[in-house]
């Protein structure tokens, strides 16, 4: 649907955006809103296409949208495409992005919706007869010098608010007004020349009298100023006498000051002695804390109380409850225990109500509230027999008691006095509680293999679901319920309405805890001391990590996973990106470059030293096929099927079969040595680094098409984005856009030093600047949208996986994940020495290193984690 209006908005403003879209459609406008994305389409590609084909863009402005990375991304891309932008002010904001600062917004906040909507329609409606008239008059003025008449000038003044006035139009209007005024003066002059002459003498006389009066007034002012000067001199003399008297008083007070100073010195000496003792004690404390922080930085382990059992994340800090009757507050960045709250008995479990902590005491049949600021513990409240689980739902605290098979809600009207409601009977041995985002409370009953859903406001039973044996833990993914079945070692995903089992995941042994991080499910297996990450869509286990003994509980802090190791009296931080390498494939020599053969799970790898290209089936890497050459390969490009084209140092392009190996047909002779290849769907584009050229090759006929196009200095990489060719010039630090239809090269975009690699994310270009240690995001129009400075040293390769951008840095031996919306580093994966090439095969990211290896990186797992971070932030 080309020629439409693109509407960008925050999900929190969807009601307004939907109404605006429907009303504009009723007025005859074509609208694109992200509800238009069809199932299966990749959102990023769809949005890029919609913005590229739009006539203009409407941005719904509110605090929500200005905080939305998606709206910022869509707006910056629209600006890069040079689309007219119409900000619609739904709610006031403190700051607008750069690309919106100069644009007049339409105020839906202070004006009635109908009034503001009409203004928007007027702004979007192109016909303007008065503008057309003015444009015609400007054209005539440009060609003949003809000025505007009085009637046209009057009309322009009346319609000025509805006109766009260029500098040329303003000049024409000004000259026309001057000419009109001159003609009027001529008429007035011819009629009143005699009158003018008769009053000249009178005016001269008046001016003479006025000059005399001004002289007299100036003389009087001078006399007054001289008198003021005398008074000021007298005041100065008086002030000097007062200073002399004050000096005398100071001498009298000085003796008293000396006595006080002696006492002060004595007190300071005593203070210094005490301060030294305190300082020594603080130094010992700081040394001990520093040692703990160093231990945390190297191991991710934080020692806590004896036998920790429960843990929660409150938005800033972790809290851990342990059997030694303590609750500890932990800084997740340093691993420091910042506060320890002493309790009267061992706590069973812990929860958070948004302001306060709550603990349950299983043996005492009580719950207790803790103020996290002061650490003060409020008097306990008696609940059912053996409370085993807590959760805050809506306006009350729910408690499950496993010995009397009940749940109970505690509420308060003033936040201080709490009342326990009547117990509600549930299944046998309730062990876990969960509140979902639809007002339901879920209870896992280990004794009768059921999960029950209740209305969290009324306590009404809504549904009972059958589970596997021994349901022990619950998690909610926004649509479905997950339950860990301890006895049969499975985790199930259940439809909350029908109870149908959607997915069953076999696990190691004894799953005891579940956690939803916003995009994936984590499982703690007590029997095998492991953690698993599960893709919710497929049920596939993405990551399996060994952790400390008895991982009984987990927490997610927005970036990392935390797990309790109960038998080690510690909690541990889990950085999944440190364990993201799934496997390594060894090669006999150093790779130079590689390319994925579509989504077939095959890679073709060019050797840097052996004049050979290896074709690898990643499912069975031992069985490789080969294409042997008599010269060095320079670059590879996949075209279709299993065909790979090899750029060769002897000025040739050679086709090869990526399955069977060998050469397919004849090589194509080239006029220059190919440095980089880019396939545009029908022809191959080749760059010549030595001659500073790019040229087009017909792969069917083997002919070079047209004349080579001169580009920048040392074009080391080329990329086809679907519409245009991009060229990275390492010799002059530039990127160029080439219109391949007419051979036109737009003005170069200056980037960082030594750009080495390009990638296209469906809407914008990315360039890796090797010697500046950064990467840049560039709009299709050639505007630098963002610079990412947190990458490793010498970024030299880029890859796009349809979700994230990946950059390999040879100087720091890392591969990093970049969020394309926020332009920030999301994960850093250490790899073998000097990664030199990246490729996405449709399911995994592959990195080639100078240690003669290919390493598979679990990009899907890290993408899920990135989505989780977005959801929480």
N, C-alpha and C positions, 0 to 999 in steps of 0.2 A: 504494500500500500504506500506508494511514493506520493510526495506532495502533501504530506499530512502535518499536523501540529503534534509535537512530542511533549508529553506532560511528565515532569519529574516531581516526585513527592516522597515524603516519609510515610512509612506504613501506618504511623500513628495518626496521620491526617488523611487516611484513605476515604473516609466518608465525604469530606469536602472535595477531594480530588475526583471521586466518582461522580458526584453531583455536577461539578464543573465540566467534566468530560461529556456527560449526557446532555447538559444544556447547550454546550457548543455544537454537539452533533445535531441537536434540534434546530440550530441556526444555520445548518448546512456545511459546517466545517468537518474536515476529515481529521480524526483524532487517533493517536497511538498512545496507549497507556500500557504498563507492563502486564496487565491482565491479558494482553493480546498474544503473549508468548505461548505458542502451542506446546503440547506435551512432547517431551523428548528433545526440544530445541535447547541448545546451550544458551543460557540467559545472556552471557557476555556478547556472544556473536550476534544474537538477536537485537540487543540494545545498540551495539555498534552499527548494525545495518539500519535500524530505525532512525538513529541520529543522522546517519549519512544521507538518508533519503528524505529527511524532514525539511519543510520550508522554514519553520521556526520552532522554538522551544519555549514552553511555559514552565517556570520554576515556582512551585508552591513554597513560599518562604514562611518558616516558623522556627522556633527554637529546636524542634525535633528534626526538621530537614537540614538546618545548618549544622547539626551534630551528626547527620547521617553521612557516612563515607560514600554510600551509593549516590546520593544526590550530588555531593561534591564531585564525584567522578563523572556523572552524566553531564553536569553543568560545564565542567572543564573540557570535556570532549566536544560538547556543542559549541563552546567558544572556539576550540581548535578547528572545528569544521566551519567556523565563521558564520554560524546560524544566528539570526536575530533572536534575542532572548527577552522574554516578557516576565519579569518577576511579579508574582501575585502575593501580596502581603496578607497572610492569614493571621499571624500574630507578630508583634514587634520583636526584633532581635537586636543584640548589642553590636554585632559586627557582621558585615557582608564579605563574601570572598572577593578577590581582586577582579575576577571576570564579571562581577555584577555591580561593582561600585559606581560605575558611570551610567548605569541604566536606570531610567525612571520606572518606579514600581507602581502597580495599581493597588490601591488600599482597600482590601476587603475587611480590614479590622475595624476601622472607625466609620465606614460608610455602609449603608444597607447593601445586602447582597445584590439586589436588582440593579442599584445604581452603579456599583463597582463592576458588575458583570457587563453592563452596557458600555462602560468605559473600555473594558477589555475587548469587547466586540468591535468598537470603533477603532481601537488601536490595531486590531487584526484585519480590519476591512480595508482593502487597498484603494478602491476608486476615490478620487478627489479632484473634481473638475477645476477647483481654484488652483490646486497645485499644477495641474496640466497647463492652465492659462499662464501661470508664472513661468513655468519651464519653457513654454513657447516664446514668451517675451524675452527671456534670458538668451535663448538661441538667436532670436532676431537681433538683439543687442550685440551678441558676439559676432554676427555676420555683417551687419550694416551700421552698427552704432546707434540704432534707434532707441530713444528713451521712452519711459512710460508716460502716458497722459494722466491728467488729473483724475478722471473717473477710475482708471485702473489702480492708481495709487490709493484712492479712497477705499476701493474694494479690498486691496491687499491689507490695509490697516484693519479693516473689519474682520478679516479671516486669518489674521496673523497667527493666532494660536493653533490653527489647523494646517499650517504650512511648514515645510522643511526649507529653511533658507540657507543656501550655500553662500560662500564668501562672494562669489560672482553675483548672486542675486542681491545680497546686501549692498554691494557696490552699485548695482544698477538702480536700486531703490533710492540710495543716497544721492546719486548724481541726478536722478529724475526730480527729486524734491528740491535740490539746489537750483536746477534749471527753472522749475516752476516758480520758486520764490524770486529768482532774478527777474522773470517776466513781470511778476506782480510789482516789484520795486520800480521797474521802468514805468509802469502805468501810474503808480503813485507819484513818481518824480515829475512826470510831465504835467500833472494836474496841480502840483503844489509848489513849483519852483519859486514863484513870487513870494508866497507866504514864508518859505524857508529863508529867503534873503532878508525879509523884514524883521525876523526875530533873532538874527545872528548877533546884532549889537546888544540886545537885551541880555542874551545869555552870557556874553563876555563880561558885562557889568556885574552880573550875579556872581560869576566865578571870582572876580576880583574882590568883592566884598567878603566872600567865603574864605579866601586865602588870608585876609587880614584877621578875621576872627580866630582862625586856627593858630596864628602866631601869638596872639594875646593869651590863648588858653595854654599853650606850651610854656610861656613865661611863668604863669601861675603854678603850673605843675613843678617847675624847677625850684621855686621858692619853698614849696611844701616838702620836697625831697631833702633840701638842705636842713630844714628844721628837724626832720626825722633823724638825720645823721647826728645832730647834737645830742638828741635824747639817747640814742644808741651808745654814744661815747660815755655818757653818765652811767648807764646801766653796766657797762664794762668795768668801770672803776669800782662800783659797788660789789660786783661779783669777785673782783680780786681781793677785797677786804674779807669777804666771807671765806675764801680759800685759806687765807692766812690764819683765821681763827680755827678752822678745822684742823690745820696742822698741829696747833697747840693741843687740842683735845686728843689727837692721835698719840702724842708723846705720853700723855697720862695713861692711855689705855695699853700702851705697848708693854709695860711691866706685867700687867695681868695676862697679856697674850703669851709672854715668855714662860710664865709659870704653867699655863695650860699646855704649851708646846712640850714642856718636859714631861708632864703626865702622859701626853699623847705618845711620846716616844716609848715610855715604859709599857703602855698598853699595846703598842704595835709589836714590841719584842715578845710579849706574852702571846699575842695573836699569831706571830710568825712561828713560834714553837708549836702551838696547837695545829696550825695549818700544815706544818711539815709532817706531823704525825698522821693527820687526815690524808695528806697527799700520798704518803707511803702506803697507807691502807688502800687508797683508791688505785694506786699503781698496781698493787698486787691483784686487785679485783679486775682491773683492765687487762692485765697480762693473762689471767685465767680466761676472761671472756674472749680475748683475741685468739687464744689457743683453740677455744671451742669454735669460733668463727672459721678459723683455718681448717679445722677438722670438717666442718660443715661444707666449706667450699670444695674440699677435695673428695668427700664421700657422700655429700647430700644427707648426712645422718645427723639428727638432733637427739641427744639423750633427754629423756623425759622421766616421769615418775615410774614406779615399779608396775609392770604389767598394764600398760595402757590399753583401754578398751573401746573408747569412743572418741571421735574427732569431728570438728565442724569448721567451716570457713565462713567468717562473718562479713567479708567484703574487704577487710584490711589485714586481719590477723587470723592465725590458726589457734584453736583452743582444743586441748587434749585432756581427757579425763582418765585417771589411772586408779588402780586398785589400792594404792597407798594413800587414798583419801585426799588427792590433790587434783586441781584443775589448773592447767598452765596456759598462758598466752605466749605465742611464739611469733617472732618477726620472720616472715618467709624469705626475706632477702638476705639476712645475716645469720639466721638460725638461732638467734639469741632468745633465751627464755626471759621475757620482759616482766612477767608477773606470775606469782604462784598463789593460788587461793587454797587455804587449808579447809577441809571439810571434816565433819564429825564421823563419817563412815565412808566406806568404799562406794563410789558411784557406779551405776550400771550403764547408763547411757546419757547422752548430752544432746540438747537442741538449742535453737536460737529463734527468738520471736521478733527480731528486727531491732530490739533495744536491749534485751536482757538474755542471759544464759539460764537454762533450766537443766537440772540434773535429777535423775531418778535413783532411789535407793531400793534395790530389789528386796533386801532382807528386812528393811524397816517399813516397807509399804508406804513410802513417802516420796514427794517431789519437793524441790527447793529452787528458789529464784536467786540469781547472783547478778549484782550490778557490775558490769564489766569495767566501768570507769574507776570505781573505788574498791572493788573486790569484796564489798560487803555482802554477807549472806543473810537472806531474809528467813524468818521462821518457816519451818517445814509445813507442808500440807499433807494430810493423810489421804491416800487414794486406795485402789483395790489391792488385792493380794498378789504380791510379787510383780511390780511394774517392770515390764521388759522393753517397752518402746515409747518414745515421745515424738510428737510432731506438732508444729504450730500450723493451724489451718484457719484462715479467715480472722476471726476475733477471739479465738480461744485456743488453749493448749489441750491436745488430746493425749490420753495415757492409755496404753494397752497393758492389762494385767494378766499374766499367763496362767496363774493358779486358779483364778475364779472365772477365766474365760470371758472377760468384759473389756469394754472401752468406756472411757469417761471423759467429759469435757470440763475444763476449768475456765471460768470467765471472770472478768473484773470490770466494774464501771468507772473506777478511778485510778486503776493501775497499781493500787496498793492492797486493797482487800479482794481476795479471790474466793470464789465459791465453786464447789464441785457439784456438777450435775448428777442426775441419776445414772447408775451404771447401765450399759446397753450390752446385752448378751451377744457374743460372737461365736466363732467356731472354737475348736479345741486347740489350746496352747498358742495364742497369738504372739508372734515374734517380731513382726515388723509393721510399721505404719508409714503411709505415704499420702501426701496431699497433692493432687494434680492441679492443673490450671483451669479446670472446669468445675470447681466447687465440690469435688468428690474426695472422700477419705477412703483409702484402701487399707485393708488389714490382711496380712498373710498368716494363716493358721497352720502351723506346722503339724499339729496332731491329726487333722482330718483332711489334709491336702486340698485346701480351698483358699481362695482369695475372695474377700467380700468388699463390695463397694457401698459406701454410705453417703448420704447428703451431709456435707460437713457443717451446714447451718442447722438442720433440723435433727440430724442423727437417724433419719429414715433409711432403712436398708433398701438399696436399689437393685443389687444383683449379686449372685454368688457364682464364682468361676471355679472350675476344677483345674488342678495343676498336677505337676509331677509329684513325686514323693518327697515330703519334708520341705515345703516352701519356707525359706529362711530370710530372704531379702527381696526388696522391691526397688524398681526405678521406673520413671516416666519419661518418654522421649518426645512428648508433645502430641502424640497420636495414639500410641500403644503402651501397654503395660509390660514390663519385664519382671520375671520372677526367677530367683535362684532356688533350685531344688537340691537341697543339701544331700539327701539320702541317695538319689539316683544320679548325681553328678551331671545335671543338665541345667541350662538356662533357657527359658521359654519366653517368646514374645506373644502376648495375648491381645486379641481384639477386645477392648473394654466394654463393647456393647453386646457382642454375641458370645464372647468367651472362646472363640475359635483360636486354635494355636496357629500363629502366623509363621513362626520360626522356632526351631529347636537347635541349640548350640551345645554339642558335647564338650565338656570341660575336663580339666585334669582330674581333680579330686577335691571334694568338699567345698563347693562354692558357698561363701558365707557373707559376701558383701557385693553390692552392685552400685555403680555410679554412672550417671549420664553427664557428659562434659559439654553438652550443647550440640554435639554432632555424632558422637560415637558412644558405645557402651564399654565400661570397664568392669571386669570380674576379678574378685580376689578369691583365690583358691587356697584355703587353709591347709589342705592335705598335702599339696605339692609346693607350697610357698612360692606361688607364681601369680602374676597379674596378666590378664589378657585384654586386648582391645579388639572389639567386634564392630564390623561395619553393619549398621542396622538394616541397610537395604538388602544385603545378601546373606547376612549371618556369618560371613567369612571372618575368621580370626586373622587380624592384620598384624598384631604384635603379641609376642609372648615373652615376658620378662621374668627372670628370677629375682626375687626380693628377699628381704629378711624373714625370719621365722615368724609364723602365725600372723599373716596379714589380715587382721580382723576388721579393719575399717579403712575407708578412703575419703579423700577430699580433693576438690579441684579449685585452684586459686585463680583461674582465668588464663593461666599460661602453662601450669605444670600440675602433675598429679602427685598427691601425697598419700602414703600408706603407713598404717600402724604396723610395727613389728613387735607384737606383744611380748614374745619371749626374749627379746633383746632389749626391752625397756627403752625403746626408741621409736621415732618416726623417720621416714625416709622420703626425700624428694626424688621424683622420677622424671628425668629429662628425656622424653621419648626420642627427640631428635639425635641424642647421643647414641642411640641404639637402632638407628633407622636403616642401616645397611643389611639387606637380607642375605646377600651371597656375593661371592667374588668368582669371576671366571678368569683363569690365567691364560696369558698369551705368550707366544715364544719370542716376541720382539715388541718394541715400543710402538704404540698406535700413533697415527698422525691426525686422523679425523674419522668420523663414523656417521652413519645415517640409518635410521629405522626404515624398514621395508613396510611402509604403511602401518597397519595395526596387526600384522601377521605374527608378531613375536620374534621376528628375525632382525638381526643387525648386520650391516656390512661395515667392515673396519679396514681402513687403509693403513698399511705399514709405513713407518717413517724411514725404514732402513732396508727392507727386504724386497722392494719392488713387487709387492703382492697385495691383493685385497682378499680378506677372509670373510666368508659369509657364515654367520652363526645362528643356529636355531637355539634360542635361549632356553627352551624346554629340554633340549638334549645337546648341550654345548660340546660334548666330546666329538660329535659328528659334524665337522666343519667341511665346507666346500671352499674352493680357491679360484681366484683369477690371477694367473701369473703374468707379469709384464716384463718388458725389458728396459723400463725406465721408471722413474719415481712418480707415484700418483700424487696429485696436488689437492683434489677435492672430489666429493661424491654428491650425487643428486638422484633421488628416487623420482621416477615419473609415473609409472602405473604398473599394476600387477606385480611381477617379481623383477622388473627391469631396473637396474641401477646404471647410471652413466658415470664414468670415471674421467675426471680431468687429468691429463698427463703432461709431464714436463717436456715431452718432445712435440708440443703444440698439437695435441690430438684430444678428441673425445672418443671414448670406447664404451659400447654397451656391454653389460654383463648380466648373467642370470644369477639372482641372489639365492636361488635354491640349489641349482646344480653347479654353479660356478662356470668358469670358462668365458670365452668371448662370444657375443651374439652378433654375427654379421661383421661388417667392415667398420673400421674406425673412421672418424671424420677429421680431416686435416684442418687445422686452424691457422690463422695468420699470426697469432701471438700465443704465448704461453698462458694457459688458464690459471688464474689464482683462486677464483671462487666461482661457483655455479648457482644459478637460480632458475627454476622451471616455472613458466607462466601458464601451464596448461596445454600449450601447443608447441612452443619454441623454448630453447634454452638460452639464457642470458649468461654471458661469460665476462669476467673482469680480467684485465691485464694489468698486474701491479707495476710492471716495469715501464709500460707505455702510457699509463694513466688513461685507459680506455675501457669502455664496455661495448660489447657487440652481441648481435642476435644470430642464433643458428637454427636453421630448419632441420630438425632431427630426421625427417623423412627423406629429404633430398641431400642433406649434408652441406647445403649452401649457406654461406653467411649472408644475411639479409641487410641490405642497405650499407651505409657507411658507418664505421665505428663512431661512438659518441664520446667526446672528450669530457672527462669528469675531473675530480680532484687528484691530489698527489697520493699515489700508492693506494689504489682501491683494493682492500684486502678482503672485503666481504660484500656480498650482494644479497638482496632479499626481495621477493615478489609478494605484495600484500593483497593481491586480488585486483588492484586497479593501477598500481604504479610500481616502479622499481626504485628501491632504496640502495644507496651505495655508501659504504663506510670508507673514508679516506684517512689512512693512518698517518700519512705524511704531512697533511695540513690541518689535522684535528677538525674534520668536518664530516657531516652527513649530507648527502644530496638526494633530492627527489627527481626522478626522470619520468617525463611523459613519453612512454615508449611509442605512442601512435605517431607523434610528430618529431620525436628525438629532441624534445625541449628539456633542458636542465634548469630547474628553478634555482634561485639563490641558495648557496650552501647554508646549512645550519651549523653554527659553531658549537662544538661539544667539548668534552674533556680531552686530555692529552692521550694520543695514540688509541683511537677507537678501533677495537679489534673484532667485535661480534655484534650481530643484529638479531632481533626477535620481534615477531608481530603477535599481539595478544587478541586480535580480532577487531580492535578499535584504535590502538596506539602502537607506536614503535618504541622499542627499547634498544639502547646501545650501551655496550660495555667499554668503558674508557680505562685501558690497562694501566697507564702510568699516572692517572689521577685517582685511582682506587675508588671509583664511583661508577654508577650506572645512571642513565638518564631516560626519562619518558618523554616522547615527542608526539605531538598531535599530528594528524594527517596534513594539517596546514603548515607544519614546520615550526610550531611553537614548543619550547621546552616547558613541559607541564610539571615535572618533578625531577629532583636529583637525589638519589639514594646514596648516602655517604657511609652507611654502616656496613658495607660489604668488606670482604677480605682483601688482601693485597694482590694486586695484579689480576683483576677480573678479566678473563680471556675467553669465556664461552657462555652462551645463553641458550635456554630452551623454554618453551611454553607448553604446558601440559593440558591446556583447556581450562585451567582453574588457577594455577599459580605460575609465576615466573621463577626460573631457577638460574643461578649464576655460579660458575665454577671459578675459583681464584687460585691460580698456580702458586702465588707467593705465600699463601697461608694454609694451603692444603685443605680447603673447605669447599663444600657445596652448600649454598644458602637458598632458602625459600623466600620469595618476595611477594607480599600482598599487593596486587596491581591497583587496588582501590586506594589504599593508604600510602603506597610507595614506602613500605617499611619492611625490615627484615623480620621474618616470623620464626625461622628455625635455622640453625647452623649445624651441619653434619660434617664431622671430621672424616676425611677419606685418606687413602694412601697418598704417597708423595706426588705432588704436582698434577692435579687434574687438568687435562688439556682439551677435552671434548665432552659434550652432553648430547643425549638424544632421548626422546620420549617415544616408547613403542606402543602406546595405547593403554598400557596398564602400569608400567613401571618406568622410572627414570634411570638411565644408564650413564655412568661416568667412566671415561677412559683416562687412565693415569699413566705417567711415565715409568711406573714400576711394572709395566707389561701386564696390565690387568684391566678388566671391566668390572665395575661394581654396580650392583642393583640397589637402588635406594627406594624405600617404601614411601613413595610420594603420596599414595592414597591415604595412608595413615596421617601424614603430616598435614595434608589438605583438610582432613576431618578435624584435626586439632585447630587449624587456622579458623575454620568455620565456628568452632566452639568458642574461640577467643572473641570472634566478632559478636556472637550471640550474647555473651556475657557483658561485653563493653557497650 
